[in-house]
Amino acid sequence: MISRSYTNLLDLASGNFPAMEVKKKRFPRVISVPGNVAELDDDQAYSVTSENPSSISSDRMIIVANQLPLRVKRREDDSSWSFSWNEDSLLLQLKDGLPEDMEVLYVGSLKVDIQPEEQDEVSQILLEKFKCIPTFLPPHVLKKFYDGFCKRHLWPLFHYMLPYSADQKGRFDRSMWEAYVSANKLFFQKVVEVINPDDDYIWIHDYHLMVLPTFLRRRFNRVKMGFFLHSPFPSSEIYRTLPVREEILKALLNSDIIGFHTFDYARHFLSCCSRMLGLEYQSKRGYLGLEYYGRTIGIKIMPVGIHMSRIESVMKLADEDAKTRELIQQFAGKTVLLGVDDLDIFKGINLKLLAMEQVLKQHPKWQRKAVLVQIVNSARGKGRDLQEIEDEIKESCRRINKEYGHPGYEPIVLLDSHVPITERVAYYSIAECVVVTAVRDGMNLTPYEYVVCRQGISTSQKCLNFSGAKKSMLVISEFIGCSPSLSGAFRVNPWNVERTAEALNEAISMADSEKQLRHEKHYRYIATHDVAYWSRSFLQDMERTCSDHFRRRCWGIGFSFGFRVVALDPNFRKLSVDAIVSAYSKAESRAILLDYDGTVMPQNSINKSPSEQVISILNTLCADAKNVVFIVSGRGRDSLSKWFRSCKKLGIAAEHGYFLRQSQNKEWKICGQTSDFGWMQIVEPVMKLYTEATDGSSIERKESAFVWQYRDADPGFGSSQAKEMLDHLESVLANEPVAVKSGQFIVEVKPQGVTKGLVAEKIFSSMAEDGKLADFVLCIGDDRSDEDMFEIIGNALSSNILSPTTSVFACTVGQKPSKAKYYLDDTAEVISMLEYLAEASSPLPSSDEEGENAS
């Protein structure tokens, strides 16, 4: 039977988010947005931003994950379901770090299949008793979503496993991606049922729900939302093989903060954003952030911890259990090494067994004395690979025990059935060393649990066989998330079996005093960086990142998973044609300053010469005696003179204003502070050196400047080379009258005191000296160099070279953060607006110009 909230998969995967049929729900809605419930159920994209005060006084946290932190089973009479909290769930434990008065709601699925006729009743029970909102996935969607896209595509890829052959059953299947999108959509609908968008925080967990942020941001532009990835994030060379790589990246960037366990994972994510989306991160006061359409997305690096109280309560239970004493007796006189792993192709269990075999072979003293107890938890997935791994593990155990075993002694003890947590704690208490040889793992908290158990509790030290000082040893893979946090552990490359074996030998041979020091160091860290510390820190960073949500103007643009929210200053708005034409018509002295590339000429145009339409508009504007019109560009004067030779009265500022010409019949003026270009002989060989070493880079030599551009180079290498070149040039040019600047894919060296801002200032001053103080200023540009013009306009108003009553229209091209107060979307809108101004002009051509036009 199809779920009530199911929708067309193809529509979802193509980005067409259709309105879905909504039946009566039994959940109470908690909303503060204007309008009725039916409007919220319409799934078309629009911004939900309330100007009204929230109806809820305190914040809430909505935690969204694939599964709810619940245990579920049928009652013995099979009449109904029984629910209880899963005390081992991280989602439940993280509440300890949230404020006591913060209400927490959970949205997720259940591990069991609830029949459609039972879903309403189960939903009501879970909401009322547990504040949980269950998401019911249709069986065919669940199979393709979880067993399909999550486990066959994302999980192997995030653990560095590529589907090199069809036999590996990992080739991209678009129907699985469609199911993934559909499942995320169903989770989104459940969040909408309870969200108060102005006050609630939403915390999304793990790779199952990576496109959920787009659904939520598309509906609620200002929602406060964080995402935490509990698995590794692969390097860009691995991640870029995913056919839907950009869709997932852009979806994640709709979060306000994205969390990772380690800097390596975060670095790989940032590298993907740089290489695939052209985004660069910045570090400000210790915080990493990505600028994305005016929003700053925080990057949080914080490994999760364990729940200390939960471990201690289990230790008390283990203390009362006879299992600990039984194990002490069983392994009396033996040195126990312990492994606790899920049955998984990435856990490296067989590599651990081979390392143990090498220890026994290279160090015979450990024969009949050292024992590796390997606990293998049941697999979370299924497949042929898992069966092969299990068979390989059992075969290695048989072989090693046969070769090195003796009556009453087996060097490998394999426990492949369920081991309760109290029994696991008992094994921790007797183990001299815990060994983790995973070839890739997101975090792995086994070492943390072990260290805490070895520390013991006051009432159990005697039973846990601690004699005075506490000590523990760890041999862990360098490829797991907890490795950077445990600096006293032996970190190994598990693929190097010989080196791992040596680490095992060193760990169990070490003096007790050294073991104690390492243990104390680890315990101090683990005890202070528990799960409560982790969740509290994440919430604080989420609050900081979201603090200016309601101080900025936000609106959504884009389709499908290209959707994003633009966040800009409240005073930043689109330039109104009616307003500017009205001000233009009333003005008596006008200054019009236009950038060229990206403003009146599209950046991606191959033919860079201006169109006949642009030439016609500029001639009309220049013909009005009230106008002073300038093209202010970074291009050379020869190109600009050639392109605008038919614009007799047009002023041109070339090379960012180093060369200035009032009109075609005037001479070029040099506006730089010096005409000494001896420094070019220093710059050219340096730039040539970096160009030869950086494939895809090139040099542009202008009359007054050198520009090194690396737009076509490898983004990471090009950026690194640019930084190195910047330092190099600043060093060798320290005593020269030049400025070394970095821009978007460029490094530029030009004379000091040459900026577009100074061009604007000269033009305004010249008009004021001629008694024509500008009462209308239009300044349009699209890049960083144009920001100097926008900034100087504000200064000109205060320095009396512009009238306080001057109508100023500083306008950038594109919706992006800028010092300008207005924007137009693209060059087409710029040209259209200029055309309206041309129509409102009053051309007074001279007799010579009339003759030229007639001819």
N, C-alpha and C positions, 0 to 999 in steps of 0.2 A: 504493500500500500504506500502511495506517495505521501510524504510529509506535507502538512498544511502550509509550511513555509518554504516549500521547494520551488525553484524557478528554473527557467530555461538556461541550461549550461552554456550553450553557444552564445547567447546574449551576454552572459556574464564575462566569458573569456574574451569576447571582442570588445568589452568595455561598455556595452549598452546595459545600463543598470535599470531594468524595467520596474515599474510599480508592481507590487505583488499583492495578490488578493489577501485581504486581512479579515480574519474572522474574529469574533468576540473573544477577548482574552480575559483571564481572571486576575491578572496581575494589577495591582494599583500602580498608576503612573505618578511619578514624582517629577514634575517639570515646572520650569519657570519661564518658558518661552511663550510669546503671544500666540494665540490661535488655538484651535481645537485638536483633539486627538487624531481625527481623520487627516488633518493636514500633515501631522508628523508621520503618519503611516505612509503618506505618499513618498516614494523613494527617489523622486527627482532631485537633482543637486540644487541646493540653495543654502544660503547662509542662515543659520539660526543664531542670532545675536540679540539678546534682550537688553533694552534700555531700562527695563523695570528692575527694581531690587529683587534679589533672590528670595524665594519663599522659604528657604532653609537657612538657618543661622550658622550651622557648622558644616565643615567639609565632609565629604564621603569618599571612600575609595572603592572603586569597582575593579576587582581583579578578574582578568579574563585569561583563561588557559584552556588547553585542550580537554583536560579532565578536572572535575570538581574534587576537592579534598575530602571525599566521602568514601566510606565502605558501604557496599550494598549487597544484600542477600535476601533471598526469599525466606519468608517465615516457614516454620516447619509444617504448618497446615496448608501452605501454598496459597493462602488467601490474599496476602499482600506483601509489600516489600518492607524490609527493615533497613534503616539508615543510621549511620553513626559517623562521627568525625574520624578521619584517618590521621592519627597523631604523628605519623612519620612524614606527612606531606609538607613540603617546603611552603606551599601556598598558605597553609594554616599556621605554620610556625612564624612566618614573617610578620604576622599581626603584632607580635611582641615589640616590634620596633616602631609601630605606628602610634600616634597619640591615643590615649585611653578613650577620649570622647569622639574619636573618629569612627563612624559606622563603616563596616566593611561588608560589601556584597560580592558574591562570587558568581561568575558566569562561566559555564563549561559543560562538557558532556559527561555521561555516566559510563562506567565500564560494562554495564549490562544493557541488553536490548529491552526497552520498555515498549510494550504494545501501544498502538495509537489510542485505543480506548482507555488506557490507563494514564496517559500522559498528562492530562489536565489535573487529575487528582494528585499525581506525584509532584507536579510542578507547584501546586498549592501547598503541599506538605513541606517541601524543601524551602520554599520562600518563607513560610511562617516559622518553621522551627530552626532552620539553618541559614537563612538569608542567602540561599543559593538559587540561581535561576538556571535550570537545566536546558541545554540545547540538544534537541533530538535530531540526529542525522539519519536520513533514509539509509537502509542497509547498503544499497548499491552506491550511494555517494560516499558513505563511510569507508567502504572497501577501497575505492579508487583514491579517496582523500588520504587516509591513514596508511593502509598497506601499500597503496600505489605511490602517489606523489611524495608523501612524507618519507616513507621508508625505502622506496626504490630509487628516488631521485635526490631529494634534499639530504637525507641522512648520509648516504654514501659520499655524495659530493662534498659535504661539509667536513667529512673525515678523509678527504683527499683520495677518494676512490672514483676513477672514471670508468664508464662503460665502454671499454675498448672493443668488445665484441658483443654480438647479439646474444650469445650464450649467457652473458652475465645479467640479462634481463633488466638492464638499466637504461636502455635507449629511451629518449624522450618520447612520451606518449601524451599528445595534446588533450586527450579525453581525461587524463589524470589531472592535468593542470586545470581543466574546466571544473572538475570535481573539487579541487583545492579552492578555487575561487568561490564556488557555490557554497562550500562548507563555511568559509570565512564570512560569506554573506549571511548565513544563518546565525552565526555568532553575533554579527553586527545587529541583526534584528532583535536579538534578546537584550543586548545592551540598550538599544533604543527604548525598550519597554520600561526601563527603570531609571534612565539617566536624567539628571538635572544638569544640563550642559554648562550652566554658568558657575556651578560650584563643585561638581564632582571631579575627582581625579580618576583616570583610567590607567591601569597598569596591565599591559599585555605581556604574556610570557611565551617565549620560545618559538621555534621555527614553524610550528604548525599554523601560526596565525600572522604570518609576515605581511599579508596584504590587507589585514583588518584595519590598520591605520588609515588607509585611503578611504574606505567606506565611511569611517567615523568623521574624518576631516572633511570629506565631501558634504556630509550632512550638517556638521557642527564646526564651523570654521575656527572657533576659539576654544574648543574643548581642550582640557589639560590632559595630555596623554604621554605615557612613557612606554618603552618597549625594552625588554631584557632578553638577550639571547643566551640560553643555557648550554648551547653546543659550541664547538669551535666555529670560527668563520675562516674559510680557506683563503689562500693567497689569490691575488687577482688572476694569475695564470690558470688556476683551477676554476674559480668562480665564473670566469668569462665564457666557459664552455656551456653554461646553462642557457638554453634558448630564450628563457624569459628573465634574463639577468637584469635588464633595465627596469622591467615592470616591478620586480621585487625591491630593487634599490630605491626607486622613486616612492614606492608604497611605504617603506621604512622611514623615508625622509618626511613623511607626513606626521611622524611622531615629534614630540618636543624634546625628548631625550632618549638616547639609545644606549643601553648598557651592555658591557662585555665583561667576562671574567678576567681577561689579561690584556696587556697592551698589545701583544702580538695579534690577538683577534681584532682589536680595535684598529690597529695599523693596517691590517688586511682590508677591513671594511673601508677605511679612509682611502686606501690606494685604489680600490674599485670605484669609489665615488670620483676620484681624480681622473682615472684613466677612461672611465665610461661616461661620466657626466660632466667632466671638466670642472669639478668643484675642489677647492683647496681649503684645508682646515687651518684654523688659527688657534693659538694658545694665548689666553688672557688671564693673568693672575692665577695660573695653575689649572685653569679650566680649558678643555678642548671644545671647540665649536666649529660647526659648518654653517657658513652663510648660504641660505637657500631662499631666494626671492624675498629678501627682507627679513626672513625669520632666521634666528640662530638656533640650530639644533645642537643640543648638548651631547657630548660623547662621554659616557660615564665608564670608568674602569674600576671595578670593585668585585673581587672574588667573593662568592657567597660563603657563609660560615655554617656551623652546625648549631643546633638548638641545645645549649648546655643543660638546661633543666631536663629535657627529654632524655639525654644520655645518662644523666645522674639518676633519674628515676628508674631507668632500665638497669643501671648498675646495682641499685638497691635490690631489685628483683633477682638479678643474677647472684647477688650475695646470699640471698635466701635459698637459692637453688643448689642442689647437690652436684650440678654439672661441673662447676668450677673445681670442687674437690676431686671429682672423678677424673678430670683432665690433668690435674696436678699429679695424681697418682699414675695415670696412664703414661705421661711423658716424663716421669721422674728420671733425672740424670740426662735428659736430652735437651738440645738447644732447638727451640721451635721457631721456624720461620713461617709466616702466615701470608696467604693470598686470599683476597675476597673479591670476586669479580662476577659480573653477569656473563652468561654464555653469549659471546659477541665476537664477531670477526676482528674487531679493533682492540680487544682487551689484551692481546699478546700473551695469553695463558701458556701456550706451547713454548714460546720464547723463554718464559720463566722456568718451565720444566727443563729446557735444554741448558739454561744457565745453572740450575741446581745440579744437573748431571755433570757439568763442567767443574763445579766446586768439588764434588766427590772424587772426580778423576784427578784434578790438579792438586788437591789438598786431602790426601788420604786420612788425615787426622780426624776429619769430620765424618768419615764412614762409621756407621753404627752409633753416631752421636747426633748429627744434624738431621732434622726432619722438616720437610716442607708440607704444611697442611694447606691444601688448596680447596677453598669453598667456592663452588660454582653455582650461582643462582640461576634460576630458569631464564630462558631467553625471552626477551620482550617481543621479538618478531618471529618470523618463521622463514624457512627457505632451505634450499639445497646446501648453500654455503655453511649454514649453522650446523647441519648434520655432519658435514665434512670436518668442520672444526672440532665437534664433539668426538668424532671417531679418532681424529688425530691426537687429541688430548689423552683419551683412554689408552691408545696404543703406546704413547710415550710413557705413560705411567706404568704400564705392564712391563715395558722394556727396561726402564730404569730400576724398578723394584726387583726385576728378575736378576739384573746384573749386580746390583749393590745391596740387595736385601738379604737378611739372615733371619733365622727363626726368632720371632719376637721383635723384629725390627724391619720396618719398611720406610725407606727415605722419602717416599711420596705418599701422603694420605689424601685421597681424593674424596671430597664430600659433594656429590652432585644431586643431592636431594634438598628439600627445603630445610634451611637452618634458621630457627627463630632468632629474633634479635637478642634475646637474653642469652641464648647459647653462643651467639656470635661474640657478645661481650666477654663471655667466659674464655673463648679462644684468644681474644685480644689480651686478656689479663695474663696469659701464660706465654705469649709470644715474645721472643727477644727482638724480633725484627719483622716489620711488615713490608712486603714486596709488591710494587705495582709496576707492571711492564707494559701498560697499554701503549699501542702505537699511535693512538690519537684518542683523546677524551676531553670533553668539555671542562669538567671540574674534577670530579672524583673526590668524595669526602671521606673515603676509607682511612687515609692517613690521619685526618683530624680526629675521627672517632677513636682510633687506636691510641693516639697520644693522650686524649682525655681519659680513656679507660686506664691507661698505665699510671696516670696521675692518681687515680683512685679517689675514694671519699673516706672520710674519717672513720666511718663505722665498718668499712669493708677491707681495710688494709691487711688485716691479718688473714682473712679468707682468700684474698687475691694474691697472697704470697709475696707481698712487698716487704722487704727487710730494710727499713729505714729509707734511704734515698730512692727517689723515683727515677727511672731511666727507660728510654725507648730508642729504637733505631729505625730509620726509614731508608729504603732503597726504592727510588721512584723514577719513573720515566720522565724525561725532559719534555715530553709531548703531552702532558696533562696540565689542566688549568691550575691546579694547586701547587705545581712545582715552583713557580717564582716566589711563593709565599713561605716555603719551607727551606730556608737557606742552610740549615744544618743537616739536611738530608744528603745522601749520595744520589746525585742526579746522573742517570745513565741513558744512553741510546740503546733501547731494548733490542735493536737489530744487531748490535754488537754483543753477541752472546759471551765472548771471552771477557770483555770489559765488565759486563754485568756480573759475571761469576766472580771476578776479582772484587767488585764492590760488595757482593754478598759476604765474601770471606773477610774483608776489612771490617764490615759492619758488625759481624758477630764476634770478631777477634778483638775489637776495640776495648780499651780499658774502661772500667765502670765509671770512673770519674769523668771521662770524656763523654760517655753515653749520657750521664746525668746533665752535663752542661748543655748538650744539644737538646735533650728533652725539655729542660727548663726554658730554653729559648723558644722552642716550638709551642710549648704550653702557654706561655705569656701571650704570644700572638693569637693563638686560637681562642683563648678565653676572652680576649678583648675585641676580637673581630668575629663575633658570632653572628647568627642569622638576624638578630635584632639590630645589631650595628649596621649590617648590610642594608636592610630595608629602611632603616631610619636615614641613612646616608643618601639612599636613592630618592626618598621622598623629599629631603631637603634640597637636593639638586633639581628635582622636578619643580618644586615651588619656586626656586630661584630662576629657572629657565622660563617658567610661565608667568613671571611676575608682571610683565608688561603687556599681556594679552589684551587687556581692555583699555590700554592707552594708545593702541595703534589701530589703524583702519585695515581691515582684513577682507579679502574677497577671493573667491576661487576662480581659477582659470584652467583650461585644458580638459581633455577628454580621456576616458578610460583610466588606465593607470599612469597616464601622463598628468593627471590632475594634481594641482598643488595650490597652496594658499599663498597669496602675496600679502605681506604685512608691511605697511608704510606709515609714515608720520601722519597724524590726523590732518595736518594742514596741506598735505600733498594730494593734489587732485588733478583730474583730467582738464586740459585746457579747453575752455568753452569758446567755440568759434564766435558765437554771438557777442560774448563779453569782449573779446579782443578786437573784433571789428568795430564795436561801439567805441572803445577807447582809442582805437586807431583813427577813426573818423574825426574825433574831437581834438586830436593832438595837432600841434603846430610845428613841432620839431621832433623827428623820430630817429632813433638809432636801431638798426636791424643787423644783428651779428649772427652769422650762420656757419656752423661747422660743415664740412663737406662729406667725407666718408661716414656712412651710417646715419646721416641726417638728411641730405638731399640726394645722396647716392647710396643705394643698398650695399651693405658690406659684402654680400655674396655675389655681387654683379661682376662678371668677367670684364666687360667693357666699362672702364671707369670714367669715360668722358660723359659730361652732362647731357641729358636729353634735350630735345628742342623745346619741350614743355617747360623745363627748368629755366632754360635760357630766356624764353619769352616772359616768364613770370619775373625773373630778375630784372630784365630790361624795363618792364612796366613799373616795378617798384623804384628802380633807379631814376626813372624819368620824372617821378614826383619830386618837386623841388623841396618838399618838406622832409625828405628821406635821406639818411646816410646809410648805405647798405654795404656790408663787408662780408666776404668769405674768409673765415679764420680757420686755417687748416695746418696740419703738420706736413703736408706735401711740399715739394720743392716749387720755387717760383716759375721755373720753365714750364712745368706741366700745367700749373694753374693759369699762367699767361696764355698758353696755347688753347686750353679748353674754353676760356672765357674771353677770347679775343673779340667776340662780337658784343660784349657787354662793356660799352665805352665808359660808363660812369660807375662801374662796380669797383669798390675798394677791395684789395686783396692783402691778407696777412699770411705770408708763407713761412713754413718751418716754425710753426708755433709763434710767429710774430717777430722772428729775427729780421725778416725782410717785410717792409710795409710800403704799399702803394695806394694813394688816395683814389686814383682813377687811371685810366689807360694813358692819358696824355701827361701824367705826372711821372717823375723819376722814382725809382725804388730807393727807399731809405733803409739804412741799417740801424736797427733799434737795440742791438746788443751793446754791452758795456766795453767790448774789445773786438778788434778785428785781427788779432793775432791767433792764427790757427796752427801754431807749431805743435800743439798738443795732439793733433791728429796723427802725427808721425809716431806718437807713443801708443795711441789707441788702436790703430790699424793692425799692427802685428799681434797684439794681444787678442783682438777679436778673430783674426785669421787662425790663431792657435786653437781657440775654442771651436771655431767652425769646422776645422779639420777633424777635431776629436768628437764632434757631435753631429751625427748623421741626421739630416733634415733641417739643419739650421742654415742661415744665410746672413750676409751683411748688406745693409743699404747705406751708401755714402751720400750724404747731402752736402750742400755748400757749407753749412754751419754745424752739422751734426753727424754722428755715426749711430746707426741703429743695428743691433744684433737681434734677429728674431728666430724663435725656435718653435713656431706653431706646428710645424710638420715633424718635429722630433718626438722621440719617446717622452711622454709627459713627465714621468718621474726623473729620468736622466736629464732632460732638458731643464727642468726646474732646478735640479741640483747644480748643473753647470752654470745656470744663470746666477745663482747665489754665489758660487765660487768666482765667477767673472766679476760680479759686483764688488766683492771684497778686493779682488786683484786690481781692478781699475781705480777704486777709491784710494788704494795704497799708492799706485804709481802716479796718480794725478793729484795727490794731496796738495801740491803747491801750484796747481794750474787753475786758471779762472773758469772752471767748468763745473757742471752739475752732472752727476751720474745717477740716473733714475731707472727703476725697474717698473715695468707695466705688465699688461696682459700679454704674455709670451714674448716680451721684448726687454732688452736692456739698451738704454739710450744715453749717449754722452752729448751734451750740448752746452753752449756758453751759459754762464751764470746770468740770472736776471732775464731769461727769455721764457715767458709763459703766456698763454692766451689771456690770462687775467690782466697782465700788464698791457696787452693790446687793447683790451676793453677800456682800461683806465685812460690810455692815450687818446682813444677816440672820444670818450666823454669830455676829457679836458680840452681837446681841440675844438669841440663844438661849443663848450662854455666860453673859450677865448674869442670865438667868432660871434659871440652874443646870441648863440642858438642853443641855450641850455635845454637838453633833451627832456621832453615831458612825456615821452613814450619810448620804452626800451623793450625790444624783443630779442632774446638770446636763446638760441637752440643748439644743443650738442648731445652727443650720445656716449662719450667715454670719459675716462678719468681726467684727461687734460682739459676737458670743457668745464669740469667742476671749478677750476680756477676762475673762469669767467663768472660763474654763478656766485662764487664767494665775493668777488670784487664788486659786484653790483650792490651788495649790502653795505660795503664800506664806502662806496661812492655816494650813497644816499646821506651818510653821516659826514662826509667830507666836502659837501656842497658843490661837487661837480655834477650832481644830479639834484633836481628839485625834490623837496620832501613830498610834493604832490605828484611826482612822476609815476605814471602807470608802468609798472615793471612786470614783464612776463618772462621769467627764467624757466625754460622748459627743457626737460631731458626726453630722449627718445626711448621708450620702453618703460614698463612698470618695474622700477628698481629703486633702491635707496639712493638718494641724491640730495645735493644742496639746493637744487631747483625746487620751486613750489608747484610746478605743473609738469605734466607729462603728456605726450602723444604716443600712440602705440607703435607706430612704424614710420618709415619714410613716406609711404603713400599718404598718411594722415598729415605729415608735415607739408608736403607739396599741396595737398588739398587746402589746408589752412592758408598757406601763402597765396594760393590762387584767390581765395576770398579777399585777402588784403589787397591784392592787385586790382581786383574789381572795384574796391572801395577807394582806390588811388585816383589822383587828379593829375595825369601826365601833362606836362607843359614842355613839349619837345622844342628844341631850337630849330632854326631854319635849315641848318646843316643836316640835322638828323632827319628832318622831313624829306630833304633831298635824297638822303641815303635810303630811306624807307621806300621812296617812290621808285628809285632805280632797282 
